[in-house]
Amino acid sequence: MSLRLRLTLLYSTLTGGILLVFAASVIFVFNLLLLNQIDNTLENAANIIITGIKVDSLGKGEVDLTAVDVSSDVYVQVWGLGNNFQTGLQTLEGFEQTPFVKVASNLEAPIYREIRTEKQHLRVIVIPLLQNGHHVGILQVAARLDVVDTARSGLTNILAVILIVAILLSANAAWITLGQTLKPLQVIADTAEQINRADDLSRRIPYDGPEDEIGDLVESFNLTLERLEALFTSQQRLLADVSHELRTPLTVIKGNVDLMRRMKSLDEESLTSIDQEAGRLTRLVGGLLLLAQAESGKLALVEKPVELDLLLTEIFQEMMVLAGSKVRLRLNEIDQARVNGDRDRLKQVLINLVANAIQYTPQGGEVFLSLETFGGQARIICRDTGPGIPPDDLPHIFERFYRADASRSRTRGSTTGFGLGLSIANWIVEHHGGRIEVNSKEGQGTTFAIWLPLIS
């Protein structure tokens, strides 16, 4: 059963239920009003009759009912002590010598009764007749309820027809309205089916309706498609980049192995090349594994207080060996700063940045390191005098496998160059509650700034 049909049935059922309660209320009030009118008629007739009754000392009532001016629809019985019939006005079939209502002769207060037999449906008022505080008889005044039954039956039939027509109209209106309202859902289903068949994540769901829940759903679905398209494109690019990165070292290894086979001897230069390329493959696989663990949430950070000034000094001393005589590595101002974080991962980030700066800075250049504190945050600066990064490349440098132009190409045997280091560094810094900023101008060098929150 479709959603449209289920909602239509639900709305029709609710409408029918509401109208049914309304109709029952109308019938109840209508019946109550008619009975109240009948009761008023009975009371008036009883009062007129009571004023004309004379009761002797023996308890026998004497009244000339033919002279009483009461409604022709009223039937009267007067019963004496011992339930003896005294007199009456008009006779009803089945009640010639039978009281309308059987009650005790010592009835204290008037009562109303509605009685139904095979032939009669009556409304009766029973009033005790008293003289000097003693019971001397019973007055029963009745009226037929045939008119009430007929009127109630007619009203019920009319309301039933109205109820059926209203439910049909409500169902038809709900069906049409829901068809228009739920149309975007069908468009969503059709679009999703087309995407599944064609593998085309570039498709979007058109929607020009009001800004309601369905509009929000369409917008969310389109945003999901955009993210899926971006992830799919990223995955394709990742596979292409990994394939490209693997092809070169594997080709070198295979070429050297083939060379040694032809020479039928071990060649030291070929073995060195194989070892270097195997190291590159190890670092590539390690970087990919680290990123996979980070994105899956399985890369745990052991957070402890870290003295950044001591960490930066340690890195400076270690990287002096890598800089050698190629570039001058300088440590500028350094403030005391403590942060809460994983010391090994923060060291990995700083080593990556400094190693990149040394690698991409030409012979005779300089690399500067500094640590300052500003308003509850520590800022670590790594600045080089290299060729800089083109403006078009800057927004993408933290993407995996992304490398800038040839001016910042990797060197053989370097520890970086796969386009993974900055992506990993950015993830680590962000999960320490910080951020990495980069500023670069072609021909003037590049500056990386790491911001981390301080602890007291």
Secondary structure, 3 states (H helix, E strand, C coil): CCHHHHHHHHHHHHHHHHHHHHHHHHHHHHHHHHHHHHHHHHHHHHHHHHHCCEECCCCCEECCHHHCCCCCCEEEEEECCCCCEEEEECCCCCCCCCCCCCCCCCCCCCEEEEEECCCCEEEEEEEEEEECCEEEEEEEEEEECHHHHHHHHHHHHHHHHHHHHHHHHHHHHHHHHHHHHCHHHHHHHHHHHHHHHHCCCCCCCCCCCCCCHHHHHHHHHHHHHHHHHHHHHHHHHHHHHHHHHHHHHHHHHHHHHHHHHHHCCCCHHHHHHHHHHHHHHHHHHHHHHHHHHHHHCCCCCCCEEEEHHHHHHHHHHHHHHHHCCCCEEEEEEECCCEEEECHHHHHHHHHHHHHHHHHHCCCCCEEEEEEEEECCEEEEEEEECCCCCCCCCHHHCCCCCCCCCHHHCCCCCCCCCCCCHHHHHHHHHHCCCCEEEEEEECCCEEEEEEEEEECC
